[in-house]
Amino acid sequence: VKRAALEACHKGWGVSVIVGVAAAGQEISTRPFQLVTGRTWKGTAFGGWKSVDNVPKLVTDYMSKKIKVDEFVTHTLPFDKINEAFELMHTGK
């Protein structure tokens, strides 16, 4: 799908952005022709946010109630229940 997205971009100025982090050891490939004809392949994680600059702003916005987070907390578990927490997350609960 990632390669197809790049190949679907317009020659000369098309940009394909891969969002997120791939599993360890995963690779993507394409023919060099796709890139030398002006297409661009980019990647982003965390929406392009820079943690050093943006996380403090997020915390400030949360503390001043500009953004809501608490409404999304469905469970609070102690650390020794971390496996249960991951299971809840994976099942969408």
C-alpha distance (Angstrom), angle and dihedral (degrees) to the residues before:
residue distance angle dihedral
V1 . . .
K2 3.80 . .
R3 3.77 92.2 .
A4 3.82 91.5 45.4
A5 3.81 90.0 52.2
L6 3.80 90.6 54.5
E7 3.79 92.3 46.4
A8 3.81 90.2 50.3
C9 3.81 91.3 57.8
H10 3.78 119.5 103.9
K11 3.80 115.5 -94.4
G12 3.77 111.2 -110.1
W13 3.79 101.1 21.7
G14 3.81 111.7 16.3
V15 3.79 117.8 131.5
S16 3.81 126.8 -159.5
V17 3.80 116.8 -166.8
I18 3.79 121.0 -160.8
V19 3.79 109.9 -152.6
G20 3.79 123.1 -153.4
V21 3.76 136.8 8.1
A22 3.78 123.0 -59.3
A23 3.78 122.3 -136.4
A24 3.80 116.1 -86.6
G25 3.78 112.6 -78.2
Q26 3.81 95.2 14.8
E27 3.80 118.5 138.3
I28 3.78 135.2 -167.4
S29 3.77 125.0 -155.7
T30 3.77 142.5 -173.3
R31 3.77 138.6 168.1
P32 3.83 112.4 -83.7
F33 3.83 87.7 -125.4
Q34 3.82 88.6 72.7
L35 3.80 91.0 62.0
V36 3.81 101.4 36.7
T37 3.81 89.8 55.7
G38 3.79 90.1 65.3
R39 3.77 104.6 -90.9
T40 3.80 115.8 135.3
W41 3.79 127.9 -145.7
K42 3.79 115.7 -158.3
G43 3.75 134.7 171.9
T44 3.77 133.5 -153.8
A45 3.77 137.8 -175.3
F46 3.78 124.3 -172.2
G47 3.80 90.1 14.9
G48 3.78 91.7 -71.8
W49 3.80 92.5 -63.3
K50 3.78 118.2 150.8
S51 3.80 108.1 -134.3
V52 3.81 96.4 -150.1
D53 3.81 92.2 54.4
N54 3.79 103.3 29.8
V55 3.81 107.0 37.6
P56 3.82 93.5 65.6
K57 3.82 88.5 51.0
L58 3.81 90.4 50.3
V59 3.81 90.4 51.0
T60 3.82 91.0 48.7
D61 3.81 91.0 48.6
Y62 3.81 90.5 48.3
M63 3.80 93.3 48.4
S64 3.81 91.2 49.3
K65 3.84 89.6 48.3
K66 3.81 93.4 -117.0
I67 3.80 90.2 127.8
K68 3.78 127.1 34.7
V69 3.78 121.1 -134.5
D70 3.79 106.4 146.1
E71 3.80 91.8 73.1
F72 3.79 89.0 65.5
V73 3.83 96.5 53.9
T74 3.79 106.6 101.6
H75 3.81 101.1 166.2
T76 3.79 137.7 21.3
L77 3.78 114.6 -159.6
P78 3.81 134.1 172.2
F79 3.79 118.1 -108.7
D80 3.80 93.0 -103.5
K81 3.84 87.4 64.4
I82 3.80 93.4 56.1
N83 3.81 92.7 120.8
E84 3.79 89.8 54.3
A85 3.80 89.2 48.7
F86 3.80 91.4 54.0
E87 3.79 90.6 47.9
L88 3.82 90.2 52.5
M89 3.80 89.6 49.5
H90 3.81 93.7 48.3
T91 3.79 92.2 49.9
G92 3.80 92.0 49.0
K93 3.78 95.8 -113.2
